[in-house]
Amino acid sequence: MSVKIVHAADFHLDSAFGALSGEQARQRRRESRELLTRLCNYVNQNGVDLVLLAGDLFDSDTTYRETLEALSEALGAMQARVFIAPGNHDWYGPGSPYLTVQWPDNVHIFTQPHLEAMAWPEKRLVLHGAAFTASEQSAGFLSGFAAPKDSNLHIGLLHGEIDPAEARYDPIRKEEIAASGLAYRVPVPFSSFLSLHVQLLRHLLLL
């Protein structure tokens, strides 16, 4: 059974845009919110089943209420299941933007600093996701993980760095990816079976 997936990350909504004037910064924030509507339209117009958001949707815990409401509205309007794995900028915990708005029923936010499994029996699919619960995550989420060897398709949703010099942001080793049992292949933009945030805001999208 086929599953159409969209992957996105690093929106950094409500970034301060400190190098811009006040009016320019406001304009950039408005444009960022409009992106949410365009993403929603893409999902609905292309029959997407699953939306994976791999963290840093917000730039910090200082977020405008209208931004939160715009994100909630856009995700709720998607005719797809939506999963969010908070990252180091939008980590899940006291004061988190994720705790200040009511999220639609089709949205699931991972809240634990270890992989949790969410099953979708109709699609024979299991999603494994985890959340940053502080601004740094020295223990790698994939460390010691192996997906069950069964008839399901196992995919992962993480925010982290691959083979970093310092273990600060969910360090992920290439050998851990290989041993994880998660389905993946060479990348294609905006779709992913293993979603990883990479240094310098580059994405490794594994299908």
N, CA, C and O of each residue as an XYZ file, in Angstrom:
828
protein
N       0.849     -1.195      0.000
C       0.000      0.000      0.000
C       0.887      1.249      0.000
O       1.807      1.354      0.811
N       0.618      2.188     -0.898
C       1.464      3.377     -1.022
C       1.081      4.439      0.009
O      -0.071      4.530      0.433
N       2.062      5.226      0.395
C       1.863      6.344      1.315
C       2.602      7.545      0.745
O       3.798      7.466      0.466
N       1.897      8.654      0.574
C       2.531      9.866      0.076
C       2.880     10.749      1.280
O       2.030     11.077      2.107
N       4.161     11.120      1.343
C       4.689     11.828      2.517
C       5.296     13.169      2.111
O       5.977     13.274      1.090
N       5.041     14.178      2.916
C       5.720     15.465      2.799
C       6.552     15.677      4.058
O       6.067     15.479      5.172
N       7.797     16.078      3.874
C       8.677     16.394      4.998
C       9.045     17.876      4.931
O       9.316     18.416      3.859
N       9.048     18.519      6.096
C       9.518     19.904      6.177
C      10.094     20.129      7.563
O       9.813     19.366      8.488
N      10.894     21.166      7.711
C      11.511     21.486      8.999
C      12.106     22.879      8.936
O      12.173     23.497      7.873
N      12.536     23.360     10.092
C      13.284     24.622     10.183
C      12.530     25.821      9.614
O      13.099     26.620      8.871
N      11.257     25.947      9.962
C      10.531     27.151      9.578
C      11.099     28.366     10.329
O      11.152     29.472      9.792
N      11.520     28.139     11.569
C      12.028     29.216     12.440
C      11.060     30.403     12.462
O      11.454     31.557     12.292
N       9.791     30.083     12.678
C       8.765     31.119     12.739
C       9.059     32.109     13.858
O       9.520     31.735     14.936
N       8.783     33.373     13.582
C       8.998     34.486     14.509
C      10.457     34.678     14.866
O      10.787     35.082     15.981
N      11.327     34.387     13.914
C      12.731     34.756     14.066
C      12.819     36.265     14.239
O      12.028     37.005     13.655
N      13.778     36.727     15.037
C      13.878     38.161     15.327
C      14.305     38.974     14.104
O      14.013     40.167     14.031
N      14.993     38.350     13.140
C      15.496     39.069     11.965
C      16.220     40.341     12.403
O      15.916     41.436     11.930
N      17.175     40.180     13.306
C      17.840     41.320     13.929
C      18.568     42.230     12.964
O      18.777     43.403     13.274
N      18.961     41.730     11.805
C      19.695     42.553     10.847
C      18.772     43.447     10.018
O      19.246     44.304      9.272
N      17.451     43.251     10.144
C      16.491     44.013      9.353
C      15.875     45.134     10.178
O      15.937     45.124     11.408
N      15.283     46.095      9.486
C      14.541     47.143     10.176
C      13.273     46.552     10.775
O      12.890     45.431     10.439
N      12.626     47.292     11.654
C      11.408     46.796     12.285
C      10.340     46.433     11.279
O       9.690     45.397     11.414
N      10.146     47.273     10.267
C       9.123     47.005      9.253
C       9.514     45.825      8.381
O       8.663     45.006      8.033
N      10.776     45.725      8.024
C      11.232     44.583      7.223
C      11.062     43.278      7.987
O      10.667     42.264      7.411
N      11.358     43.301      9.279
C      11.202     42.100     10.101
C       9.742     41.685     10.180
O       9.429     40.496     10.105
N       8.852     42.648     10.328
C       7.415     42.331     10.367
C       6.963     41.722      9.047
O       6.161     40.788      9.027
N       7.484     42.259      7.940
C       7.123     41.731      6.632
C       7.609     40.296      6.468
O       6.887     39.453      5.938
N       8.830     40.016      6.920
C       9.354     38.658      6.826
C       8.529     37.690      7.667
O       8.297     36.552      7.257
N       8.088     38.135      8.835
C       7.255     37.259      9.679
C       5.919     36.983      9.008
O       5.406     35.866      9.078
N       5.347     38.007      8.349
C       4.091     37.793      7.616
C       4.301     36.785      6.490
O       3.467     35.906      6.275
N       5.408     36.913      5.779
C       5.692     35.981      4.690
C       5.855     34.555      5.215
O       5.430     33.599      4.565
N       6.467     34.413      6.384
C       6.640     33.086      6.983
C       5.294     32.448      7.286
O       5.101     31.252      7.071
N       4.357     33.260      7.792
C       3.025     32.722      8.088
C       2.291     32.336      6.811
O       1.550     31.353      6.793
N       2.493     33.107      5.736
C       1.848     32.780      4.457
C       2.368     31.465      3.899
O       1.652     30.762      3.186
N       3.614     31.130      4.221
C       4.177     29.849      3.797
C       3.347     28.683      4.303
O       3.222     27.665      3.623
N       2.782     28.826      5.489
C       1.992     27.755      6.088
C       0.767     27.450      5.232
O       0.406     26.289      5.040
N       0.132     28.502      4.721
C      -1.033     28.314      3.854
C      -0.630     27.618      2.565
O      -1.349     26.744      2.082
N       0.519     27.998      1.998
C       0.978     27.375      0.755
C       1.307     25.899      0.973
O       1.032     25.062      0.114
N       1.899     25.587      2.130
C       2.187     24.186      2.441
C       0.894     23.392      2.563
O       0.792     22.276      2.054
N      -0.094     23.974      3.241
C      -1.391     23.306      3.387
C      -2.018     23.044      2.021
O      -2.536     21.955      1.774
N      -1.974     24.023      1.146
C      -2.553     23.855     -0.190
C      -1.833     22.761     -0.963
O      -2.470     21.973     -1.662
N      -0.504     22.705     -0.842
C       0.261     21.670     -1.531
C      -0.149     20.287     -1.041
O      -0.354     19.375     -1.842
N      -0.267     20.134      0.269
C      -0.647     18.840      0.851
C      -2.000     18.398      0.326
O      -2.161     17.252     -0.093
N      -2.971     19.296      0.347
C      -4.332     18.924     -0.049
C      -4.470     18.721     -1.556
O      -5.233     17.863     -2.002
N      -3.744     19.496     -2.329
C      -3.856     19.380     -3.786
C      -3.131     18.157     -4.336
O      -3.395     17.739     -5.464
N      -2.232     17.587     -3.566
C      -1.437     16.460     -4.041
C      -1.742     15.153     -3.320
O      -0.989     14.187     -3.451
N      -2.822     15.109     -2.570
C      -3.245     13.863     -1.948
C      -2.246     13.284     -0.977
O      -2.087     12.066     -0.904
N      -1.566     14.141     -0.224
C      -0.571     13.690      0.740
C      -1.259     13.008      1.923
O      -2.280     13.489      2.416
N      -0.697     11.891      2.372
C      -1.251     11.139      3.498
C      -0.643     11.545      4.835
O      -1.322     11.554      5.862
N       0.647     11.881      4.806
C       1.401     12.035      6.044
C       2.335     13.230      5.926
O       3.089     13.349      4.961
N       2.277     14.116      6.918
C       3.155     15.289      6.962
C       4.083     15.140      8.164
O       3.627     15.032      9.302
N       5.390     15.136      7.899
C       6.404     14.988      8.943
C       7.140     16.311      9.107
O       7.759     16.811      8.169
N       7.064     16.869     10.309
C       7.712     18.150     10.599
C       8.816     17.913     11.614
O       8.553     17.626     12.782
N      10.067     18.039     11.150
C      11.210     17.594     11.944
C      11.873     18.709     12.739
O      13.096     18.848     12.714
N      11.086     19.493     13.433
C      11.616     20.403     14.430
C      12.018     21.786     13.953
O      12.114     22.062     12.758
N      12.251     22.650     14.946
C      12.586     24.055     14.748
C      11.541     24.770     13.913
O      11.868     25.589     13.054
N      10.284     24.453     14.172
C       9.198     25.200     13.531
C       9.190     26.632     14.048
O       8.871     27.565     13.311
N       9.545     26.802     15.334
C       9.663     28.123     15.936
C      11.132     28.433     16.180
O      11.940     27.528     16.393
N      11.473     29.715     16.149
C      12.866     30.096     16.368
C      13.237     30.088     17.851
O      14.405     29.923     18.201
N      12.233     30.267     18.726
C      12.477     30.279     20.165
C      11.146     30.117     20.876
O      10.121     29.883     20.235
N      11.155     30.242     22.207
C       9.889     30.161     22.946
C       9.160     31.503     22.971
O       8.083     31.614     23.557
N       9.740     32.521     22.338
C       9.079     33.828     22.221
C       8.362     33.868     20.883
O       8.951     34.191     19.852
N       7.088     33.536     20.920
C       6.308     33.361     19.699
C       5.023     34.171     19.779
O       4.363     34.192     20.818
N       4.668     34.832     18.695
C       3.437     35.608     18.651
C       2.227     34.677     18.632
O       2.237     33.626     17.990
N       1.194     35.088     19.349
C      -0.027     34.279     19.405
C      -0.598     34.052     18.007
O      -1.064     32.957     17.694
N      -0.561     35.076     17.177
C      -1.140     34.941     15.836
C      -0.367     33.915     15.001
O      -0.940     33.255     14.135
N       0.935     33.786     15.267
C       1.724     32.779     14.557
C       1.305     31.377     14.974
O       1.126     30.497     14.131
N       1.150     31.175     16.272
C       0.702     29.876     16.772
C      -0.652     29.508     16.186
O      -0.864     28.376     15.750
N      -1.562     30.469     16.181
C      -2.900     30.199     15.659
C      -2.869     29.935     14.156
O      -3.628     29.104     13.657
N      -1.999     30.635     13.436
C      -1.874     30.405     11.990
C      -1.338     29.009     11.711
O      -1.810     28.335     10.795
N      -0.350     28.566     12.498
C       0.189     27.215     12.313
C      -0.859     26.169     12.646
O      -1.043     25.213     11.892
N      -1.546     26.340     13.764
C      -2.585     25.385     14.162
C      -3.679     25.299     13.098
O      -4.139     24.207     12.761
N      -4.091     26.448     12.575
C      -5.149     26.469     11.553
C      -4.694     25.789     10.269
O      -5.449     25.028      9.663
N      -3.452     26.064      9.851
C      -2.942     25.470      8.615
C      -2.812     23.962      8.741
O      -3.192     23.229      7.827
N      -2.278     23.487      9.864
C      -2.123     22.043     10.046
C      -3.485     21.362     10.153
O      -3.676     20.264      9.630
N      -4.429     22.013     10.830
C      -5.769     21.442     10.973
C      -6.527     21.359      9.664
O      -7.407     20.514      9.505
N      -6.191     22.233      8.724
C      -6.858     22.224      7.417
C      -6.269     21.190      6.467
O      -6.824     20.945      5.396
N      -5.151     20.580      6.851
C      -4.538     19.563      6.008
C      -5.333     18.266      6.067
O      -5.704     17.799      7.143
N      -5.585     17.704      4.918
C      -6.299     16.436      4.837
C      -5.287     15.295      4.940
O      -5.200     14.432      4.066
N      -4.539     15.320      6.013
C      -3.454     14.368      6.231
C      -3.188     14.283      7.728
O      -3.604     15.149      8.498
N      -2.489     13.224      8.127
C      -2.016     13.131      9.499
C      -0.700     13.878      9.604
O       0.151     13.775      8.720
N      -0.528     14.637     10.695
C       0.633     15.499     10.867
C       1.367     15.100     12.145
O       0.751     14.952     13.202
N       2.686     14.926     12.043
C       3.504     14.583     13.203
C       4.643     15.592     13.324
O       5.271     15.968     12.335
N       4.892     16.023     14.566
C       5.922     17.026     14.841
C       6.917     16.462     15.837
O       6.534     15.911     16.869
N       8.202     16.601     15.521
C       9.280     16.219     16.433
C      10.033     17.490     16.815
O      10.895     17.933     16.056
N       9.733     18.090     17.968
C      10.377     19.348     18.355
C      11.907     19.244     18.364
O      12.470     18.205     18.710
N      12.567     20.342     17.977
C      14.019     20.375     17.902
C      14.643     21.220     18.990
O      14.024     21.469     20.025
N      15.867     21.660     18.760
C      16.571     22.398     19.809
C      16.101     23.842     19.947
O      16.251     24.427     21.021
N      15.540     24.434     18.898
C      15.011     25.796     19.006
C      13.585     25.815     19.560
O      13.196     26.761     20.245
N      12.817     24.787     19.268
C      11.413     24.753     19.712
C      11.168     23.558     20.633
O      10.144     22.883     20.524
N      12.111     23.303     21.536
C      12.044     22.115     22.392
C      10.771     22.095     23.239
O      10.198     23.130     23.582
N      10.361     20.872     23.557
C       9.095     20.660     24.273
C       9.359     20.655     25.781
O      10.157     19.860     26.278
N       8.681     21.549     26.500
C       8.841     21.620     27.946
C       8.155     22.866     28.470
O       7.452     23.538     27.716
N       8.337     23.192     29.738
C       7.707     24.389     30.324
C       8.013     25.639     29.506
O       9.168     25.916     29.180
N       6.965     26.386     29.182
C       7.129     27.586     28.372
C       7.150     27.352     26.881
O       7.246     28.300     26.102
N       7.061     26.089     26.473
C       7.091     25.762     25.046
C       5.863     26.319     24.333
O       4.759     26.267     24.874
N       6.046     26.854     23.120
C       4.886     27.292     22.335
C       3.878     26.167     22.104
O       2.684     26.424     21.953
N       4.356     24.927     22.078
C       3.454     23.803     21.822
C       2.421     23.615     22.928
O       1.412     22.939     22.727
N       2.667     24.207     24.086
C       1.750     24.060     25.215
C       0.762     25.212     25.334
O      -0.050     25.236     26.259
N       0.821     26.161     24.414
C       0.015     27.375     24.570
C      -1.127     27.492     23.574
O      -1.814     28.513     23.542
N      -1.339     26.465     22.762
C      -2.425     26.515     21.792
C      -3.066     25.129     21.701
O      -2.414     24.120     21.966
N      -4.327     25.087     21.330
C      -5.026     23.827     21.130
C      -4.742     23.315     19.724
O      -5.035     23.991     18.738
N      -4.170     22.117     19.636
C      -3.812     21.574     18.334
C      -4.941     20.705     17.787
O      -5.625     20.033     18.559
N      -5.147     20.706     16.481
C      -6.228     19.913     15.865
C      -6.024     18.419     16.089
O      -4.930     17.970     16.429
N      -7.094     17.665     15.893
C      -7.062     16.219     16.147
C      -6.119     15.471     15.218
O      -5.637     14.397     15.576
N      -5.844     16.009     14.039
C      -4.970     15.307     13.088
C      -3.488     15.556     13.358
O      -2.636     15.067     12.616
N      -3.171     16.310     14.412
C      -1.781     16.669     14.714
C      -1.317     15.933     15.969
O      -1.985     15.960     17.003
N      -0.161     15.277     15.862
C       0.459     14.635     17.031
C       1.847     15.223     17.230
O       2.643     15.288     16.293
N       2.133     15.652     18.456
C       3.440     16.212     18.799
C       4.157     15.229     19.713
O       3.646     14.872     20.774
N       5.335     14.795     19.300
C       6.135     13.933     20.170
C       6.650     14.770     21.341
O       7.053     15.920     21.163
N       6.634     14.181     22.543
C       6.952     14.953     23.750
C       8.055     14.338     24.593
O       8.450     14.922     25.602
N       8.561     13.174     24.205
C       9.536     12.465     25.034
C      10.927     12.458     24.386
O      11.042     12.410     23.162
N      11.992     12.505     25.219
C      13.361     12.502     24.682
C      13.870     11.099     24.353
O      15.036     10.778     24.579
N      13.003     10.299     23.835
C      13.364      8.961     23.353
C      12.328      8.567     22.313
O      11.229      9.119     22.283
N      12.673      7.626     21.472
C      11.779      7.253     20.381
C      10.507      6.595     20.892
O      10.544      5.677     21.711
N       9.392      7.081     20.394
C       8.077      6.490     20.662
C       7.491      6.024     19.331
O       7.765      6.617     18.287
N       6.698      4.981     19.368
C       6.116      4.423     18.145
C       4.644      4.793     18.027
O       3.882      4.679     18.987
N       4.259      5.237     16.841
C       2.863      5.516     16.517
C       2.486      4.645     15.322
O       3.042      4.800     14.235
N       1.543      3.731     15.526
C       1.183      2.772     14.477
C       0.024      3.292     13.633
O      -0.882      3.956     14.138
N       0.069      2.983     12.353
C      -1.009      3.273     11.406
C      -1.326      1.959     10.713
O      -0.842      1.715      9.607
N      -2.138      1.100     11.348
C      -2.356     -0.260     10.859
C      -2.886     -0.321      9.426
O      -2.496     -1.201      8.658
N      -3.775      0.615      9.061
C      -4.359      0.582      7.726
C      -3.297      0.723      6.632
O      -3.455      0.191      5.533
N      -2.237      1.428      6.936
C      -1.151      1.625      5.977
C       0.025      0.681      6.241
O       1.027      0.712      5.527
N      -0.108     -0.159      7.275
C       0.985     -1.050      7.689
C       2.261     -0.245      7.882
O       3.326     -0.588      7.369
N       2.116      0.830      8.636
C       3.197      1.787      8.832
C       3.343      2.090     10.313
O       2.346      2.203     11.027
N       4.585      2.224     10.781
C       4.867      2.639     12.155
C       5.856      3.791     12.099
O       6.921      3.684     11.492
N       5.488      4.900     12.744
C       6.349      6.074     12.803
C       7.022      6.135     14.169
O       6.357      6.031     15.199
N       8.330      6.303     14.174
C       9.101      6.415     15.403
C       9.615      7.848     15.512
O      10.340      8.323     14.638
N       9.230      8.540     16.601
C       9.629      9.936     16.744
C      10.038     10.272     18.159
O       9.718      9.547     19.101
N      10.752     11.381     18.303
C      11.227     11.828     19.614
C      11.297     13.345     19.616
O      11.267     13.979     18.561
N      11.392     13.924     20.812
C      11.423     15.375     20.961
C      12.626     15.822     21.774
O      13.035     15.141     22.715
N      13.187     16.957     21.415
C      14.087     17.649     22.331
C      13.238     18.156     23.497
O      12.175     18.738     23.282
N      13.698     17.940     24.717
C      13.001     18.485     25.886
C      13.891     19.497     26.614
O      13.612     19.879     27.750
N      14.944     19.917     25.954
C      15.837     20.977     26.402
C      16.541     21.502     25.156
O      16.418     20.920     24.079
N      17.273     22.593     25.300
C      17.906     23.194     24.131
C      19.070     22.359     23.593
O      19.533     22.581     22.474
N      19.538     21.404     24.389
C      20.568     20.482     23.927
C      20.157     19.053     24.243
O      19.438     18.800     25.209
N      20.622     18.121     23.418
C      20.282     16.704     23.561
C      21.534     15.904     23.255
O      21.805     15.576     22.100
N      22.303     15.590     24.304
C      23.602     14.958     24.087
C      23.487     13.471     23.757
O      24.357     12.917     23.085
N      22.430     12.829     24.220
C      22.226     11.401     23.934
C      21.511     11.251     22.593
O      20.479     11.879     22.356
N      22.062     10.423     21.730
C      21.458     10.239     20.412
C      20.188      9.406     20.463
O      20.161      8.358     21.107
N      19.152      9.852     19.801
C      17.876      9.135     19.801
C      17.989      7.756     19.147
O      17.273      6.830     19.528
N      18.873      7.618     18.178
C      18.993      6.345     17.469
C      19.956      5.371     18.148
O      20.091      4.230     17.708
N      20.617      5.807     19.202
C      21.587      4.952     19.881
C      20.916      3.697     20.435
O      20.027      3.786     21.282
N      21.341      2.534     19.956
C      20.793      1.265     20.417
C      19.425      0.925     19.863
O      18.830     -0.074     20.269
N      18.909      1.733     18.941
C      17.566      1.482     18.403
C      17.620      0.536     17.206
O      18.509      0.619     16.358
N      16.644     -0.361     17.167
C      16.437     -1.221     15.999
C      14.944     -1.444     15.833
O      14.275     -1.914     16.753
N      14.428     -1.112     14.675
C      13.003     -1.316     14.415
C      12.679     -2.800     14.372
O      13.509     -3.598     13.938
N      11.489     -3.183     14.813
C      11.097     -4.592     14.753
C      11.141     -5.119     13.314
O      10.849     -4.390     12.367
N      11.499     -6.362     13.171
C      11.532     -6.999     11.856
C      10.183     -7.661     11.618
O       9.986     -8.837     11.922
N       9.267     -6.885     11.073
C       7.917     -7.385     10.822
C       7.463     -6.900      9.453
O       8.276     -6.426      8.659
N       6.179     -7.014      9.174
C       5.669     -6.667      7.848
C       5.347     -5.180      7.709
O       4.918     -4.743      6.641
N       5.546     -4.399      8.768
C       5.258     -2.973      8.701
C       6.415     -2.193      8.093
O       7.563     -2.636      8.116
N       6.096     -1.034      7.554
C       7.105     -0.084      7.124
C       7.423      0.817      8.313
O       6.532      1.493      8.827
N       8.662      0.835      8.749
C       9.070      1.632      9.901
C       9.836      2.857      9.414
O      10.831      2.742      8.699
N       9.354      4.025      9.812
C      10.004      5.265      9.417
C      10.305      6.083     10.673
O       9.685      5.886     11.717
N      11.260      7.001     10.558
C      11.688      7.776     11.716
C      11.554      9.264     11.484
O      11.707      9.751     10.364
N      11.265      9.984     12.566
C      11.159     11.443     12.509
C      11.983     12.013     13.650
O      11.606     11.900     14.817
N      13.119     12.630     13.305
C      14.071     13.119     14.302
C      14.592     14.492     13.911
O      14.502     14.911     12.757
N      15.134     15.173     14.899
C      15.875     16.410     14.670
C      17.257     16.174     15.248
O      17.374     15.905     16.444
N      18.306     16.265     14.445
C      19.620     15.957     14.969
C      20.724     16.294     14.010
O      20.487     16.909     12.971
N      21.946     15.893     14.352
C      23.109     16.130     13.519
C      23.818     14.807     13.249
O      23.933     13.958     14.132
N      24.283     14.649     12.034
C      24.954     13.415     11.650
C      26.463     13.558     11.858
O      27.100     14.462     11.316
N      27.014     12.643     12.657
C      28.453     12.600     12.932
C      29.027     13.977     13.296
O      29.979     14.435     12.663
N      28.455     14.636     14.310
C      28.957     15.966     14.676
C      30.271     15.886     15.455
O      30.613     14.840     16.007
N      31.001     17.000     15.492
C      32.230     17.060     16.284
C      31.920     17.079     17.770
O      32.680     16.550     18.581
N      30.776     17.704     18.130
C      30.340     17.755     19.517
C      28.960     17.128     19.641
O      28.110     17.301     18.767
N      28.740     16.394     20.738
C      27.448     15.736     20.960
C      26.519     16.678     21.715
O      26.368     16.574     22.932
N      25.899     17.602     20.979
C      25.021     18.586     21.622
C      23.582     18.520     21.115
O      22.649     18.815     21.863
N      23.396     18.139     19.865
C      22.071     18.217     19.249
C      21.670     16.878     18.646
O      21.625     16.731     17.424
N      21.382     15.908     19.495
C      21.013     14.569     19.055
C      22.019     14.029     18.044
O      21.701     13.921     16.860
N      23.220     13.691     18.490
C      24.224     13.154     17.563
C      23.786     11.818     16.984
O      23.409     10.905     17.718
N      23.839     11.713     15.675
C      23.406     10.508     14.971
C      24.576      9.986     14.149
O      25.126     10.710     13.319
N      24.951      8.751     14.371
C      26.064      8.151     13.645
C      25.546      7.408     12.412
O      24.466      6.819     12.429
N      26.332      7.453     11.362
C      25.911      6.781     10.131
C      25.674      5.293     10.357
O      24.765      4.710      9.766
N      26.485      4.680     11.206
C      26.295      3.260     11.470
C      24.997      3.000     12.236
O      24.409      1.927     12.106
N      24.544      3.975     13.035
C      23.265      3.830     13.732
C      22.110      3.890     12.741
O      21.127      3.164     12.886
N      22.226      4.745     11.741
C      21.203      4.802     10.701
C      21.127      3.456      9.989
O      20.043      2.918      9.762
N      22.300      2.919      9.640
C      22.343      1.647      8.909
C      21.757      0.507      9.740
O      21.128     -0.399      9.192
N      21.959      0.548     11.059
C      21.497     -0.538     11.923
C      20.075     -0.343     12.436
O      19.532     -1.223     13.104
N      19.470      0.800     12.131
C      18.174      1.132     12.737
C      17.015      0.303     12.200
O      16.009      0.127     12.887
N      17.145     -0.208     10.977
C      16.033     -0.939     10.377
C      14.950     -0.035      9.824
O      13.908     -0.517      9.380
N      15.182      1.286      9.847
C      14.220      2.226      9.275
C      14.400      2.276      7.769
O      15.527      2.279      7.274
N      13.310      2.313      7.050
C      13.361      2.310      5.584
C      13.869      3.656      5.083
O      13.390      4.701      5.524
N      14.827      3.641      4.174
C      15.325      4.893      3.616
C      16.076      4.622      2.318
O      16.505      3.502      2.041
N      16.223      5.708      1.519
C      16.998      5.661      0.291
C      17.628      7.023      0.058
O      17.599      7.876      0.945
N      18.187      7.236     -1.104
C      18.805      8.521     -1.428
C      17.727      9.597     -1.466
O      16.593      9.306     -1.847
N      18.050     10.850     -1.078
C      17.034     11.875     -0.853
C      16.287     12.375     -2.075
O      16.787     12.382     -3.200
N      15.034     12.803     -1.785
C      14.191     13.522     -2.726
C      13.594     14.687     -1.956
O      13.122     14.470     -0.840
N      13.582     15.932     -2.485
C      13.077     17.075     -1.724
C      11.647     16.884     -1.235
O      10.795     16.369     -1.958
N      11.401     17.297     -0.027
C      10.102     17.313      0.622
C       9.468     15.949      0.819
O       8.255     15.869      1.015
N      10.251     14.862      0.776
C       9.678     13.588      1.178
C      10.751     12.781      1.871
O      11.917     12.803      1.476
N      10.346     12.060      2.921
C      11.367     11.440      3.731
C      10.832     10.245      4.475
O       9.708     10.271      4.976
N      11.631      9.190      4.554
C      11.301      8.078      5.434
C      12.149      8.134      6.701
O      11.796      7.520      7.708
N      13.239      8.847      6.661
C      14.003      9.116      7.876
C      14.393     10.575      7.809
O      15.206     10.960      6.968
N      13.828     11.394      8.681
C      13.988     12.834      8.565
C      15.008     13.325      9.579
O      14.839     13.122     10.781
N      16.050     13.960      9.108
C      17.136     14.407      9.976
C      17.482     15.855      9.660
O      17.608     16.238      8.497
N      17.634     16.656     10.717
C      18.114     18.018     10.530
C      19.631     17.992     10.558
O      20.222     17.433     11.481
N      20.268     18.585      9.565
C      21.710     18.529      9.425
C      22.294     19.931      9.633
O      21.594     20.925      9.439
N      23.558     20.018     10.021
C      24.215     21.289     10.269
C      24.066     22.235      9.086
O      23.898     21.807      7.944
N      24.131     23.515      9.378
C      24.050     24.574      8.375
C      22.711     24.572      7.647
O      22.612     24.996      6.495
N      21.677     24.086      8.344
C      20.304     24.093      7.841
C      20.123     23.300      6.557
O      19.150     23.500      5.830
N      21.075     22.383      6.274
C      20.886     21.478      5.154
C      20.091     20.281      5.647
O      20.168     19.931      6.825
N      19.327     19.648      4.762
C      18.512     18.508      5.140
C      18.977     17.242      4.420
O      19.228     17.236      3.214
N      19.079     16.202      5.187
C      19.260     14.882      4.581
C      17.890     14.249      4.586
O      17.397     13.863      5.646
N      17.264     14.132      3.440
C      15.934     13.575      3.326
C      16.060     12.173      2.760
O      16.459     11.987      1.610
N      15.722     11.201      3.570
C      15.967      9.811      3.177
C      14.646      9.137      2.857
O      13.755      9.077      3.706
N      14.514      8.638      1.658
C      13.265      7.993      1.235
C      13.471      6.488      1.199
O      12.546      5.746      0.869
